[in-house]
Amino acid sequence: MNFKTTLFSVAFLSLSITIVNAQEVALEKTSLVGNRIVEFIPKGFDQSKTPSLILASEPKSKGKAPANWSLIPEFSLKNNKATAVLNLKGNISLYGGGEVTGPLLRNGQSIKLWNTDTGAYSVEGGKRLYQTHPWVMGVREDGSAFGIIFDSSWKAELITNSDQIIYNAEGALFRVYIIDRASPQEVIKGLSELTGTIKLPARWTLGYHQCRFSYDSEKRVMEIANTFREKKIPCDVIWMDIDYMQGYRVFTFDSIRFSNPKRLNDNLHQKGFRAVYMIDPGVKVDKDYKVYQSGSKDNVWVMQNNGKEYHGKVWPGDCAFPDFTSPKTRTWWSGLYKDFLNTGIDGVWNDMNEPAVNDNDFPENKRLGTMPYETPHKGGGNLPQGPHLLYHNAYGRLMVEASYNGILETNPEKRPFLLTRSNLLGGQRYAATWTGDNYAGWDHLKLSVPMSLTLGLSGQPFNGPDIGGFLGNTDGDLWANWLGFGAFMPFARGHACAGTNDKEPWAFGAEIEKTSRITLERRYRLLPYLYTLFYESSKTGLPVMAPVFFADSKDARLRTEEQAFLLGENLLVVPAFAKNPILPTGIWEELNLIEGEKQDKYQAKLSIKGGTIIPAGKVIQNAGENSFDPLSLFVCLNEKNTAKGELYLDAGDGFGFEKGDYALVTFTAERKNEKVSIKVAKIEGKRNINTEIQKINVSLLLDGKTYISSGTLKDGITISLK
């Protein structure tokens, strides 16, 4: 069987070619493995050649696929390289692919799935980035949707034509999973049923994060922390990039500039900050270095085919690399975190874990930037031996699994926080992500919205860009515009590369400092709403930051909108840069949170959806402070003069919520004549919230006017419209 619509990219050009002499592969098995989820296994599939590193668990058959199931992939082989094609009928909008550049709508696009260190997204014109998500979602004209998982970590190309979805792997046959449901939201839930959801993060991780490559000493870190508090600009986390290490040796501290990390972390904690430190996979080849000694003794390194250690150059020079395909290696790596975290470190940043290597060339004089394809990996447990061509895209995913387990083992009473640059579909179970080394320019500012939306549509809700741009210098106008909407993205971190200008909120003068303060105060007021969204996402997999077409999947106008976005499904965010955004219809009332925000040209416009209640808190400087003194409720009625909303709260960290120490409060509002009554309709969980919430302030947004009242949880609140 010949397929004739495969596309490939050369720089920014797309050329059409024909695959000839491809051998058609019949289906071995199809079965229903979930609610309208069908598994397709091609004849000749061998799990020892293509193990699943994507699925949370092995699916179990629930019977035969429905007789009228129409979405059936076609498999083929050419030169022992597998392809799957899904032919499409009708006018279908395609989304997904995970971390991608380009438009939100993916019709007519192609990407290379080979995790790559790509500063400013410069490799192959941005067609190849840091992560691999072999996943596409299609939305039909009637608003129903489907999704397809190509369960493979082999190097591949993903092509999304309007009439075909094509997945060309450079390895053996793989399984395919197709979800077909009534809405995009239900399809994303199905994706999470297969690949898992994020763990509920600690509340402090939802605050603002400040980073630089690098804050180069304990003194400089404390200067940054003190300035945030002196200027009353909310912030929760200061990050340590690689210069805290002794000669870039992971799990070490510079003996002069970071001589007492416990003291530094204690001082940060006293001021309400958390500390996150970077750990890369490359371990310096140094016989006097304990981590290298330990790894060599335990035989954990990636080896070459000739039996010698594989070495590649990274920040410390020649490095050995843990072979994370081996369970023994992952256990060894997990154990390294104990002494490291016992200095008071709160979170970990796994970077350079594609893995990025700086000294290898690959055919046609292109930079491979990683291990040679044929480099062997040991495997073990449920993973077979295999070449780097198979395991490269899973290297970061296996690393963060080991890191997550080590963090949890060291501090079992705390929720791990882990950020990763490289990952594979399903890796959201272990780590949040950011969109890599972007550039301080308007193009990357605008690109950050569809990038984060697409990650959310690919099962990774906890994501965001480097606000302000990592590479290159940032001016105050760019910074304020970026922060103005970046503060409403799930992960909000400002970052800057070595050699670039300072990019803290106060670095651009008094006016930009003021606008930055207003922006971050807006985010912190919304922490109760954000935390509730993350709780829901941890249960369902739904994105925290969603495309506007989630407001009405039948509205074809909304399918291409990539400037505005939804926070949850009830809060519309329109960045200041947006020009003629396509917005959902219906009742939407403007939401103002901070005095002076309407007069500030950099602030994103927020609007609350009719029929909803959004919980908010007071302005706080870090997430450890009490938001609920008082609790605020913003109410917007629908056409039926009713509204509903939820608030989730717990201890903010730890796992008590798994034993019932939480409260999920449902609020309702109803208008009768000239009065609107707001009350607590239901409380789930065992947590006594009366001590946390003493008073409730209600703002009813109705026809452009605001009506204000207050009361208590017990008594409810009534607003008179007279």
KEBANU-628916 format. One line per 10 residues: number of its first residue (from 1); for each residue x, y, z of C-alpha. Coordinates in steps of 0.5 Angstrom, whole numbers, plus 500, padded with zeros to 3 digits. Layout:
BEGIN
NUM	X Y Z  ... $
***
This chain:
BEGIN
1	500 500 500  503 507 498  502 513 502  503 519 498  501 525 503  507 525 508  510 532 509  517 534 512  520 540 513  527 544 511 $
11	527 550 515  521 553 514  519 550 507  514 544 507  515 539 501  510 534 499  514 527 498  511 520 496  513 514 501  514 508 496 $
21	514 500 497  511 501 504  509 495 507  502 495 510  501 492 517  494 489 519  491 490 525  492 484 530  487 486 536  482 492 537 $
31	479 493 544  475 497 548  480 500 554  475 505 557  469 509 556  470 510 548  477 509 548  480 504 543  486 500 543  489 498 536 $
41	495 493 536  498 492 529  500 485 527  508 484 529  508 489 535  513 487 540  513 491 547  520 489 548  522 493 542  517 499 543 $
51	515 499 551  510 504 553  513 510 557  507 514 556  501 510 559  500 511 567  498 503 567  497 498 562  490 498 559  485 492 561 $
61	480 490 555  473 492 557  471 488 551  470 489 543  471 496 540  464 499 538  461 496 531  460 503 529  467 506 531  470 510 525 $
71	477 512 527  481 507 525  489 508 524  493 504 518  499 502 520  505 500 515  513 499 515  518 501 511  526 499 512  523 497 519 $
81	521 504 521  513 504 523  508 509 520  501 510 523  496 514 519  489 516 521  485 519 515  480 524 517  473 526 514  470 533 514 $
91	472 540 517  476 538 523  480 543 527  487 539 530  490 541 536  496 538 540  503 536 539  505 538 546  511 543 546  510 546 539 $
101	512 553 536  507 556 531  499 557 531  495 554 536  491 551 530  495 545 528  492 544 521  498 543 516  503 543 521  509 538 522 $
111	514 537 528  520 533 529  520 529 536  527 529 538  528 532 544  533 538 543  537 544 547  534 549 542  536 556 545  531 561 542 $
121	527 555 538  532 556 533  533 549 531  530 547 525  526 553 525  523 551 531  520 545 529  524 541 534  524 543 541  525 540 548 $
131	519 535 549  515 529 546  508 529 546  505 524 540  498 526 541  493 530 537  486 532 538  481 533 533  475 538 534  469 537 529 $
141	464 542 527  459 539 532  463 541 537  465 533 539  472 531 539  477 525 538  484 524 540  490 520 538  496 517 542  502 514 538 $
151	505 510 544  512 510 542  518 514 544  522 513 538  525 519 534  519 521 530  515 526 526  508 528 527  504 531 521  497 534 522 $
161	494 535 515  487 537 515  485 530 512  490 526 515  494 525 521  501 522 520  506 519 525  513 517 522  517 513 527  524 511 526 $
171	523 505 530  519 499 531  511 498 531  507 501 536  500 501 539  495 507 538  490 509 542  484 513 540  479 517 544  472 519 541 $
181	467 523 546  462 529 546  467 535 547  474 537 547  474 537 555  472 530 555  477 528 550  482 531 555  479 527 561  480 521 557 $
191	488 522 555  489 523 563  485 516 564  491 513 560  497 518 562  495 520 569  494 527 572  499 532 575  499 531 583  496 536 587 $
201	502 542 588  503 545 594  500 552 594  507 556 594  508 553 587  503 557 585  506 564 587  511 568 583  518 565 582  524 569 581 $
211	530 566 577  536 568 574  542 565 571  545 566 576  544 569 582  551 568 584  552 568 591  548 567 598  549 575 599  546 576 592 $
221	540 572 593  538 575 600  539 582 596  533 580 591  529 577 597  530 583 601  528 587 595  521 584 594  519 584 601  522 592 602 $
231	518 594 596  512 589 597  512 586 591  509 579 592  513 573 591  514 566 593  520 563 590  528 564 589  531 560 584  539 557 584 $
241	541 556 577  548 552 576  553 557 579  551 555 586  555 549 585  562 547 586  565 547 579  558 545 576  558 539 580  551 536 581 $
251	549 536 588  555 540 591  555 547 593  560 552 592  565 553 598  566 560 597  559 563 594  554 558 597  558 556 603  552 555 608 $
261	546 553 604  542 551 610  543 558 613  541 561 606  535 557 606  533 558 613  534 566 612  529 565 605  524 561 609  524 566 615 $
271	522 571 610  517 567 607  521 565 601  522 558 598  528 555 595  529 551 588  536 549 586  538 546 579  540 539 578  543 537 571 $
281	544 529 569  551 530 567  556 528 572  563 531 572  568 525 570  572 526 576  575 521 581  575 525 587  568 527 586  563 523 591 $
291	558 523 586  562 520 580  565 515 585  559 513 587  556 512 580  562 508 578  562 503 584  554 502 582  555 501 575  550 506 573 $
301	553 510 567  551 510 560  556 505 556  558 505 549  558 499 545  565 498 546  564 497 554  567 504 556  563 509 559  560 514 554 $
311	562 521 556  560 528 553  561 535 554  556 539 558  558 545 563  563 541 568  567 539 562  567 531 560  561 528 564  558 521 565 $
321	550 520 564  546 516 569  542 510 565  535 512 567  533 506 564  535 501 569  531 501 576  538 500 580  540 507 577  534 510 578 $
331	534 508 585  541 510 586  539 517 583  533 518 588  538 517 594  543 523 592  537 527 594  537 526 601  543 530 604  542 535 598 $
341	535 537 600  536 536 608  540 543 607  532 546 607  531 546 599  524 546 597  524 544 590  528 541 584  529 544 577  532 538 572 $
351	535 542 566  539 539 560  536 533 561  534 531 553  540 530 555  544 536 552  551 534 550  555 539 546  561 535 543  557 530 538 $
361	556 531 530  551 527 527  550 526 519  550 531 514  554 536 519  548 537 523  549 538 530  546 532 534  547 535 541  546 529 544 $
371	548 521 545  549 518 538  543 514 536  546 507 537  549 508 544  546 502 548  541 503 554  541 497 559  534 497 561  531 493 566 $
381	525 491 570  519 492 565  524 496 560  528 492 555  535 494 552  535 499 547  539 504 543  539 511 544  534 512 538  529 509 542 $
391	530 512 549  532 519 548  525 522 548  524 518 554  531 520 558  528 526 561  522 523 563  525 517 567  530 522 570  524 526 573 $
401	521 520 575  527 518 579  528 525 582  521 525 584  521 519 588  528 521 591  524 528 593  518 524 596  523 519 600  527 525 603 $
411	521 529 605  515 524 605  510 529 609  511 535 603  509 535 596  514 534 591  516 540 587  520 539 580  521 543 574  523 539 568 $
421	526 542 561  525 535 557  519 530 558  515 525 554  507 525 554  505 522 561  511 525 564  506 530 567  505 525 573  512 527 576 $
431	514 534 574  511 541 572  515 544 565  517 551 562  517 552 555  525 553 555  530 558 553  526 563 549  528 570 547  526 577 549 $
441	522 579 543  515 581 541  515 574 537  516 570 543  512 574 548  506 572 543  508 565 542  508 564 549  500 564 549  499 558 544 $
451	505 554 547  502 554 554  495 553 551  498 547 547  501 544 553  495 544 557  491 541 551  497 535 551  496 533 558  501 538 562 $
461	497 543 565  503 546 570  507 550 565  509 557 563  514 561 559  520 565 562  517 571 563  520 577 560  524 572 555  531 568 557 $
471	535 570 552  537 577 550  536 584 553  529 586 556  526 593 556  521 595 561  515 596 555  516 588 553  517 586 561  511 589 563 $
481	507 587 557  509 580 558  508 580 566  501 583 565  498 576 562  504 572 564  502 573 571  495 569 569  499 563 566  499 556 571 $
491	507 557 572  509 564 573  517 565 573  521 571 571  528 569 568  534 571 565  540 569 562  547 570 564  550 577 560  543 580 559 $
501	540 586 563  537 585 570  530 583 569  527 583 576  520 587 577  524 593 579  529 593 574  526 598 569  524 604 573  519 606 578 $
511	513 606 573  514 599 571  515 597 578  508 600 580  505 596 574  509 589 576  506 590 583  499 591 581  500 585 576  502 580 581 $
521	497 583 587  492 581 582  495 574 581  495 573 589  488 575 590  486 570 585  490 564 589  484 561 592  481 560 585  488 558 582 $
531	489 553 587  482 550 586  483 550 579  489 546 580  485 541 585  480 540 579  486 539 574  489 533 579  483 530 579  481 530 571 $
541	487 533 567  483 539 565  488 544 563  488 550 568  489 555 562  485 553 556  483 556 549  477 560 548  474 555 544  473 551 551 $
551	467 556 552  463 554 546  466 548 542  461 549 537  463 556 535  468 556 529  470 563 530  474 561 536  478 555 534  484 560 531 $
561	484 565 537  491 564 540  491 571 544  486 571 549  485 565 553  481 562 559  483 561 566  479 555 568  473 556 564  470 562 568 $
571	475 567 567  477 570 561  484 573 560  485 578 554  493 581 554  494 588 553  498 586 546  492 583 543  489 586 537  482 584 535 $
581	481 578 539  476 573 538  472 572 544  466 568 546  459 570 546  454 570 552  455 574 559  462 576 561  463 582 566  469 585 567 $
591	473 583 573  477 588 577  481 586 583  486 592 585  486 599 585  489 603 579  489 597 574  484 599 570  488 605 568  494 601 567 $
601	495 600 560  499 593 561  494 590 565  491 584 562  483 585 562  479 580 566  472 578 565  468 573 569  463 568 565  455 569 567 $
611	453 563 571  459 563 575  462 565 582  470 566 583  473 566 590  479 570 591  483 573 597  486 579 600  493 581 597  498 577 600 $
621	506 577 600  507 570 599  502 564 599  504 562 606  500 568 609  492 567 610  488 569 604  482 568 607  481 574 611  477 576 608 $
631	474 571 603  472 575 597  467 572 592  465 575 585  459 573 582  456 574 575  449 571 574  447 568 567  441 568 563  437 564 569 $
641	439 569 574  443 564 578  451 562 579  455 557 582  462 556 584  467 552 588  473 553 593  478 548 595  482 549 601  487 545 605 $
651	493 545 609  497 548 602  502 542 603  503 535 605  498 529 604  492 530 609  487 532 604  488 525 602  485 523 608  479 528 608 $
661	483 534 611  480 539 606  474 542 604  471 543 597  466 549 598  460 550 593  457 557 593  451 558 589  447 565 588  440 566 585 $
671	436 572 584  429 573 586  426 580 584  431 585 587  435 581 591  440 576 590  442 571 595  449 568 596  450 561 600  454 555 601 $
681	450 549 598  455 544 600  461 542 603  465 536 602  471 534 606  473 534 613  476 540 614  473 545 619  474 552 615  470 556 620 $
691	477 558 623  480 560 616  474 564 613  471 569 618  468 574 613  466 574 606  465 580 602  461 579 595  461 583 589  456 582 584 $
701	457 584 577  451 586 573  450 590 567  457 593 568  455 595 575  458 592 582  454 591 588  457 590 594  455 586 601  458 582 606 $
711	457 576 611  459 569 614  459 562 611  454 560 616  449 566 615  450 567 607  449 574 604  444 578 601  445 583 596  439 588 594 $
721	439 591 587  435 597 589 $
***
